[in-house]
Amino acid sequence: MVNRRLRAHNEQVPENSASWLTTFNDMVTLLMVFFVLLFSMGSMNADRFKQFVNGLQSAMGVLDEGRHSVEGVIHDRQVSVFDRSMADDASQSFQALARSEGLEAEYTRKGLRVTLRDELLFRSGSANLTGEGLRLLDEISTIVKPMQRRIRIEGHTDDRSIATLRFPSNWELSTARAVRVATYLIQHGGIEPTLLSAAGYGSSRPRVPNDSEVHRGLNRRVEVILGQTASGVY
């Protein structure tokens, strides 16, 4: 009985079986792919490779801020994915605006955020643009119009309550200011309405604690956020 089982097993598995070659071939194929990848990386342009690494790190959430991040205050030596896409025609203009009093600009994961202090655009408790605000928005629209990017306008206030007939709360005031800026960019800046959106957040998203007059002034602001192009490209 035992001899029969051994003979049956020997018949099923020939002595010259080459099944091990399958595993060997897989290993050789993987090694070949590995060396081809090393060769490609060795001949890759250094700048393009750095962009690839930065994008991979951002996608994996390895770095949120720092040298390889897409976030950071704009300055002459700042390099980021968003900066490269518009460096030729707009970067210097935004750097000039960033040096203006009361205006800040920085790169974030949402896009380029330009922060305007409320006193540059509006009088206290009002949603009517001042002369300085009109001039500043004209400068901004001149820069952003050729870029054809989606623009989000966000209005923010401090924690001091307001209760007027027109603005029962800070929600209405911040929303009205955001809508006023968006409307001006459409009517006088020539920005496509389909690229614009507006939102008001009242005092719900402060930059700093509302514990002093200086900090409250920082929280009263309008943010212009430049995001993707209409085709979805940064």
Summary of the structure (lengths in Angstrom):
residues: 234
radius of gyration: 29.3
end to end distance: 75.3
largest distance: 105.7
contacts: 647
relative contact order: 0.11
helix: 48%
strand: 17%
